[in-house]
Each structure stands twice: as structure tokens, then as C-alpha cells.
Amino acid sequence: MEPLRNVHADVSHPTGCYRVSVVEGDYYYYHYGADVVNDKGWGCGYRTLQTMCSWIRFRQEALGLPSNREPTIRQVQQMLVEMGDKPPTFVGSRDWIGTYEVSICIDFMYEVPCKILHCRNVEEVKANAAALLDHFSSIGCPAMIGGDRDAASKTVLGIALHQADSSQSQLLILDPHYVGVADVSTLIREGWIGWTPMTQLSDTSFYNICLPQFQARQST
């Protein structure tokens, strides 16, 4: 079964925000068990990577460029071993991956480099609001956010800057931790896709944000 496409389309913009920028272009929603692999509890980074890869593939195909299908979890593991990032025992394991592994896989598969914003705390995530706004306005590709104590990686599909209080800016989060047959109404109703105030991020975790630089590579 084909994954759901563009699940954010029916999500309303938050009130009280003066600038909103969201993903531009098509993507698939990958989540736990999306390809019959039971990765509950450890596969969120792989699923976020697959969602990001689907956007890049759709964009490259639209431009008439050669591209690759989204990798399976095992293919991701094999890539990381081939690149020398992981030992051979990584293939077939349930080890997590983070923003760094996602960034090198995207470059390896699609020749699209990634920028990683390292935020030592939630305040630095808020301080990078302008950079995120620029990313979605100029590139439009899904991003990935993950940390140490908050190790549950998620896809970021947009940002909204609050009118009166910049600290109340919100991220449009697509959560890969869903289990089951997905439908858009359920995802919205249960909060698997929706706007999340940055204040809800952990105040005891650092965060890395992976931003594929698709247009930057294509313009060189």
C-alpha cells in the first residue's frame, strides 16, 4: 500500500502568528511499521529519513533528474556500513540513527548536502527560528529534529512565528511513532501531525536539526 502523501495539507495554521512557512512539494509519511518492518521503539530516525528522501525523490523526478527510491531500514544500515560510519554488525540491528547519519545518507543517495543546526538547549532552538523560516521559504524540504534526552526524532514540516511573543513560535511536527494503518483524520485528531509550541520541547535536552540543502546543491 502506498504511504499517505502530504498529510499536513488539512492542518490549519495556528492563530496569533504573523509569519508561517511550511514544506513545499510532495512527500510520503513514513512511520513505525510502514513497510511491514516492526521497528516500534527504535526506528523513528529511519522513518524520518524515509519521509525526507521521498520529498527529494519527488523533487528530483519533477526536474527530470535521476533519483532513487526511499531506502528500506536495512538499506540504510548497509549504506552506513559501506560509508565506514558503522561496523558490519550494524546491519540487521535495532540501533537508532540520528541527524548525522541521516545527513550522510541523504548526501550519499541523492547528492544533496545537509546543514545541521546544533542547539544546546530549547532556547537555542527558538533562537534559530529565523533560520528555519528561511529553510522552508527558500528550500521547502522536510527537516529532522532530535536530541539526547529527547531522543524521539521527528519530522519538521514548517514553522510559525508568534505575533506578540517570539518564544511562542511553533513547529509543524510530523511524528513517525504512529503504529497502525494511517489515515489523515486520525493523524490530525490524535496529534501525530500538528503545530507544537517550542515551549513543549524538553528544557533538559540538546537538539540537532537536519536541513537538506536541495536548492543550494542544484544552483552550483
C-alpha positions as CSV (number, residue, x, y, z in Angstrom):
1,M,0.0,0.0,0.0
2,E,1.3,3.5,-0.9
3,P,2.1,5.7,2.1
4,L,-0.1,8.7,2.8
5,R,1.0,11.8,0.9
6,N,1.2,15.4,2.1
7,V,-0.6,14.7,5.4
8,H,-0.2,18.4,6.6
9,A,-2.5,19.7,3.9
10,D,-5.6,19.8,6.1
11,V,-3.9,21.2,9.1
12,S,-4.9,24.8,9.8
13,H,-2.3,27.5,10.5
14,P,-2.1,28.5,14.2
15,T,-3.7,31.7,15.3
16,G,-1.6,34.7,16.6
17,C,1.2,34.1,14.1
18,Y,2.4,36.6,11.6
19,R,4.8,34.5,9.5
20,V,4.1,30.9,8.6
21,S,6.2,28.8,6.2
22,V,5.7,25.1,5.5
23,V,7.0,22.3,3.4
24,E,6.6,22.9,-0.4
25,G,6.1,19.9,-2.6
26,D,5.1,16.3,-2.2
27,Y,6.3,13.8,0.4
28,Y,5.2,10.4,1.9
29,Y,4.5,9.9,5.6
30,Y,6.7,7.0,6.9
31,H,6.0,5.7,10.4
32,Y,6.6,2.6,12.6
33,G,5.7,-0.5,10.6
34,A,5.1,1.4,7.4
35,D,6.8,-1.3,5.2
36,V,5.9,-4.3,7.4
37,V,9.1,-4.0,9.4
38,N,8.3,-3.9,13.1
39,D,10.6,-1.1,14.2
40,K,8.5,0.2,17.1
41,G,10.7,1.7,19.8
42,W,13.8,2.2,17.7
43,G,13.1,3.1,14.0
44,C,11.9,6.7,14.3
45,G,15.1,8.1,12.8
46,Y,14.9,5.8,9.8
47,R,11.2,6.7,9.2
48,T,12.0,10.4,9.4
49,L,14.8,9.8,6.9
50,Q,12.4,8.0,4.5
51,T,10.0,10.9,4.6
52,M,12.8,13.4,3.8
53,C,14.0,11.1,1.0
54,S,10.6,10.9,-0.5
55,W,10.4,14.7,-0.9
56,I,13.9,14.8,-2.5
57,R,12.9,12.0,-4.9
58,F,9.7,13.7,-5.9
59,R,11.5,17.0,-6.5
60,Q,14.3,15.4,-8.5
61,E,11.9,13.5,-10.7
62,A,9.9,16.6,-11.3
63,L,13.0,18.3,-12.6
64,G,13.8,15.3,-14.8
65,L,16.8,14.3,-12.7
66,P,17.8,10.7,-11.9
67,S,16.8,9.7,-8.4
68,N,16.5,6.8,-6.0
69,R,13.5,5.2,-4.2
70,E,13.4,5.7,-0.5
71,P,15.7,3.2,1.2
72,T,14.5,0.4,3.5
73,I,15.8,0.3,7.0
74,R,18.2,-2.5,6.0
75,Q,19.4,-0.5,3.1
76,V,20.1,2.5,5.3
77,Q,22.1,0.3,7.6
78,Q,24.1,-1.2,4.7
79,M,24.8,2.3,3.4
80,L,26.2,3.4,6.8
81,V,28.5,0.3,6.8
82,E,29.6,1.0,3.3
83,M,30.5,4.6,4.1
84,G,32.5,3.4,7.1
85,D,30.3,5.0,9.7
86,K,29.1,1.8,11.3
87,P,30.6,-1.7,11.8
88,P,29.3,-4.7,9.8
89,T,27.3,-5.8,12.9
90,F,25.1,-2.7,12.5
91,V,23.2,-4.4,9.6
92,G,20.1,-6.1,11.0
93,S,20.4,-4.4,14.4
94,R,17.9,-2.2,16.2
95,D,20.3,0.6,16.8
96,W,19.0,4.1,16.4
97,I,20.2,6.7,13.9
98,G,20.3,10.4,14.4
99,T,20.6,13.6,12.4
100,Y,24.3,12.9,11.5
101,E,23.5,9.5,10.0
102,V,20.5,11.0,8.2
103,S,22.6,13.8,6.7
104,I,25.3,11.5,5.2
105,C,22.7,9.0,3.9
106,I,20.9,11.9,2.0
107,D,24.2,13.1,0.6
108,F,25.2,9.5,-0.4
109,M,21.9,8.6,-2.1
110,Y,20.8,11.9,-3.6
111,E,24.0,14.1,-3.7
112,V,22.2,16.6,-1.6
113,P,24.2,18.0,1.3
114,C,22.7,18.8,4.7
115,K,23.2,21.6,7.2
116,I,22.9,20.6,10.9
117,L,21.9,23.2,13.4
118,H,23.3,22.2,16.9
119,C,21.1,23.7,19.6
120,R,22.5,23.2,23.1
121,N,19.0,23.8,24.6
122,V,15.5,24.7,23.7
123,E,16.4,28.4,23.9
124,E,18.8,27.9,21.0
125,V,16.1,26.1,19.0
126,K,14.0,29.3,19.5
127,A,16.9,31.4,18.5
128,N,17.1,29.5,15.2
129,A,13.5,30.3,14.3
130,A,14.7,32.7,11.5
131,A,17.0,30.0,10.0
132,L,14.1,27.5,10.0
133,L,11.8,30.1,8.4
134,D,14.4,30.7,5.7
135,H,14.8,27.0,5.1
136,F,11.1,26.4,4.5
137,S,10.7,29.6,2.5
138,S,13.7,29.1,0.2
139,I,14.1,25.3,0.0
140,G,10.8,23.8,1.3
141,C,12.2,20.3,2.2
142,P,11.1,18.5,5.4
143,A,13.7,18.7,8.2
144,M,14.5,16.4,11.1
145,I,14.8,17.3,14.8
146,G,16.2,15.0,17.5
147,G,18.2,15.3,20.7
148,D,19.8,13.4,23.6
149,R,17.3,13.3,26.4
150,D,14.6,13.9,23.9
151,A,15.8,11.2,21.6
152,A,12.5,10.7,19.8
153,S,13.3,12.1,16.3
154,K,10.5,13.8,14.4
155,T,10.0,15.4,11.0
156,V,9.6,19.2,10.9
157,L,7.3,20.4,8.1
158,G,7.1,24.1,9.0
159,I,7.4,27.0,11.4
160,A,5.1,29.7,12.6
161,L,6.4,32.9,14.3
162,H,4.1,34.3,17.0
163,Q,2.9,37.8,16.6
164,A,3.4,39.0,20.2
165,D,5.9,36.7,21.7
166,S,8.7,35.1,19.6
167,S,9.3,32.5,22.3
168,Q,5.8,31.1,21.5
169,S,6.8,30.2,17.9
170,Q,5.5,26.8,16.8
171,L,6.8,23.9,14.7
172,L,4.7,21.8,12.4
173,I,5.6,18.3,13.6
174,L,5.0,15.0,11.8
175,D,5.6,12.2,14.3
176,P,6.9,8.9,12.9
177,H,6.0,7.0,16.1
178,Y,2.5,6.1,14.9
179,V,1.6,2.4,14.7
180,G,-1.2,1.0,12.5
181,V,-2.9,1.8,9.3
182,A,-2.7,5.6,9.0
183,D,-5.5,7.9,7.8
184,V,-5.2,11.7,7.8
185,S,-8.2,12.4,10.0
186,T,-6.8,10.1,12.7
187,L,-3.4,11.6,12.5
188,I,-4.8,15.1,13.0
189,R,-7.2,14.1,15.7
190,E,-4.6,12.2,17.7
191,G,-1.9,14.8,17.2
192,W,0.5,12.8,15.1
193,I,0.6,15.8,12.7
194,G,0.1,19.3,14.1
195,W,1.5,22.5,15.4
196,T,3.7,22.2,18.5
197,P,4.8,25.3,20.6
198,M,8.6,25.3,21.0
199,T,7.9,25.6,24.7
200,Q,6.8,22.0,24.7
201,L,10.3,20.9,23.7
202,S,12.4,19.4,26.6
203,D,14.3,22.0,28.6
204,T,16.9,19.4,29.6
205,S,17.9,18.2,26.1
206,F,20.1,19.5,23.3
207,Y,18.6,19.3,19.8
208,N,20.1,18.8,16.3
209,I,18.1,19.9,13.3
210,C,19.0,18.5,9.9
211,L,18.2,20.7,6.9
212,P,18.7,19.2,3.4
213,Q,20.2,21.9,1.1
214,F,18.5,20.7,-2.1
215,Q,18.3,24.0,-3.9
216,A,21.8,25.0,-2.7
217,R,23.3,22.0,-4.5
218,Q,21.2,22.5,-7.6
219,S,22.3,26.1,-8.0
220,T,26.0,25.4,-8.0
